[in-house]
Amino acid sequence: MVKELKTIEFTVIENGIQRQITTRHGAYPNLMFLLKNELQLDSFGECGGVGRCATCVIKTEGITGNSQIKDRNEPTTLAKLGFDETHIRLSCQIYITQDLNNSIIELIEL
């Protein structure tokens, strides 16, 4: 029996333009790769997802579960840029799970 994966839908805001994204659990290694692919962002996520360059900074609203937890390099990298708000994140540190469903993700330009 094959387990059917639920659809994950969320809104992305880039330069004030909203776009609905639909994906499935694990379709990408993390949110950074999904955003880079779906929005065709050239200079986004330059370090390849290790949480050090901060070129994938986003503002989140409505993320739930374990995806709310800042881990690994993320707190240090964001602190160096002066971000200490819980809703400011590195998209490379957020996995594609149901925690993203119905959330709003806004790209932040540094």
N, C-alpha and C positions, 0 to 999 in steps of 0.2 A: 504494500500500500504506500503510495507516494503522498507525503504531507504537502498540502497546498499552502503556499506562503501568502499571507495577507498583503494587500496593497498598502503602501505607505504614501500618504499625500501630505504635502506641506507647501507653504508659500515662500517664495524667495523674492526679496526686494533688492534690485540693483539700480542705482542712480534714480531712485524714485519710481521705477517701473516694477510692478508686481507680476510674478509669473508662478503658475501652479506647477509643481513637480510631482510626478507619480513614479514610484519605484517599488522595489521589493527588498525585504530583509537580506542584507549581505550582497546586494547587486554590485556594490562598489566597496573597496576596502574601508573607506571612511567618507564623511561628508565633503571633504575637500576635493577628492577625486570626482565625486558626483557633480559638484558645482563647476569644477574645471571643465568637465566634459559637456554637461548640459548647457552651460552659458558660454562656452568657448573662451575662457579667460586665459590670456597669455602669461601674465606676470603674477598669477595667483598660485600660492603653494610652492614657492621656488625651492624649498629645502626637501621637497618630496614627501612630506608628511611626518617629519620627526619632531615637530613642535618647537623649532628654534628660530625660524626666520620671521615669523609673524606676518607673512604676506597673505594669510588666509583668515584674518580677523573678521569675526562676524558678531552681530548682536542677535540674541535669541529671545524668543517669547514662546512660552508654552511647551518647551521640552520637558519631558517627564522621566521618571525612573533613574537608572544609573547614569544616563547621559547628562544629568545635571552635575555630576561630580568632575571637578577639575583634577587631573592626575598627571603623572609623568612630568614632562618639561613645561607643561602649560602654565601653571601659576607663576613660575620664574620668568618665563618669556613675556607674559602679559604685564607683570610687575615692572619689568625694565622699560616698558612703554607707558607706564603710568596707569594701566587699567587694573582696577581691583573690584569692579562690579561683577556680580555673579552671572549676569546675563551677557557679558562680553566673553567670547570664547575663541579658540582656534578651531576652525572647522576640521582640521586634520585629526583632532583628538576626539571626534564624535563619530561613533559607528552608525551604520545604517540599520536601525532597528525601529520597532514600533514606538519607541520613545520620541521619535520625530513626528509622528502622525499628528496632523492638525496644528503644527507649530508654524511660527513665522521666523524666517532667517533673513537678516538684512546684512548685506556686504558692507564693510567699513573700509574706506580708503584711508591709508595712512599718509 
